[in-house]
């Protein structure tokens, strides 16, 4: 029988993520197939990958193409049965990948198997739910394998054939909501999404971008979040993004930005400023 590690290509998309590579490598160092797709980082990501993941394939992009588009470039390099999409701010616990593959074997109709994500303190995170275009999920987390409608794109084991069938990520989403869109299309066209709590991965949320550009990164997060939200709602919820709606979003975000500055919270203030620009500049 082929070992689980030989059936998986790990794809990591980095952007100024050099500070994440050493802890990330702890769970990946012995894996034979790791592809790091770099979205034109300006820090020491390349040097950190060379030092801590010397066996990894380094794929440097000339400019930042966005999360989904960069993952698609990595998918083109994968020839294994499964791909594991993994954020650089994740730490894979021992045995997690084997548990994901075992779950995929146990549920052959599943297109995706998602692990239990843990927060900074090691507590289970409810990073999965049913589809947001159907109903709001309620209740406690699952204590065993369960079918879900969405799982966070921070870490997903996906059958490569399923990704080829749907054409990978929709590259119209630059950042945010691309995993919502991906889960919907995979479930509609390829099979179930299964949550597997036996596989555990620590996710240091919002920890993937470091360096002196953090405030700029917060601005871009806000900008792309609102742009992708509008795009997702138009694509899957048939909600028109009118001029009035964009202005209302921009006005509320501007008020929040001013309040955050008064509270001496520049990080969230910059994120709100990005939402103002994203709502104002959105074009269908």
Steps between C-alpha positions, in 0.01 A plus 500: 500500500627848413572708811270794564781753456575368151139558394495869591652817358499784753444845348593807705435852370729756662508879506756663729472186713864439588425509873258206458727257319698353792192388701320397181795278405471299823201315359619483139872432509471126431239528225629427148273742310466859617447792261538856628343757267622848589291806415796738443611525864735781597633334815725198561241232415720347230798471736285352777353238266848408374618461860206318658334324204793423268309223321206725414439623147522882495272672250551878500239716330594834348213679672232434759228309313279440803439193714289294260705573191824409680348174620402422141865539397595252770225259398649489151820358657322220690478148357381320814159363592444775758606859554519656845439874488679646801540858621854594606371594848397139569684234700409142406492271803660153474276250326257764368567438131475123544167551681368716216597243235353216708174693525498558123544124451218432745270742316583450130215727390654797683667761281649680803611402850563783746689473831416640841668840511635618834544863603813662646425350841439152356122515540274347232378760251159480332649554155228300324125539454223443253473713186434865581261528205271237659472561875698613803680223685426465871601279788827352629782362290504147365666227709535259207520505119219711355383630163523879480428763239811713560843454655770763532750516215782526756540122469310269266577156360342486152495229235706630209249361250228711661709817472566427134132439438394843631802683358651590836436829675298778341776756454251788502527478879834657591474437875212383724190301406700293251471203736122553535469499123731197468306296757168572330628397156674187630187392687275570202717324241728250675387368837467558871711714731598303811628641828748266672572594865772233534726718282616809688672808359587812697408822315651829616227704331612819322859409569618433146612855409781655698758773473458876501216484250243373749285815496503494121401133515206588728387764248512243219314245713216745546502600134491146362260371766221736398573457129484121533189517718316695231625259233392193698155641571447586135622158383329271751223703666387702196527821703553810286775733614336839444670836531294577809605178665868569431469850647330369815779247554763770443332743743472241780863393449616864506323559832656187646846607375465832683388321818793258481743790473346661809545168680867490392444188290685583176499143371121477485476863389710421194288193430185713513663754268560217256133407521406859415717491187388149407130588521548829317702352216308174450383439145289196404 
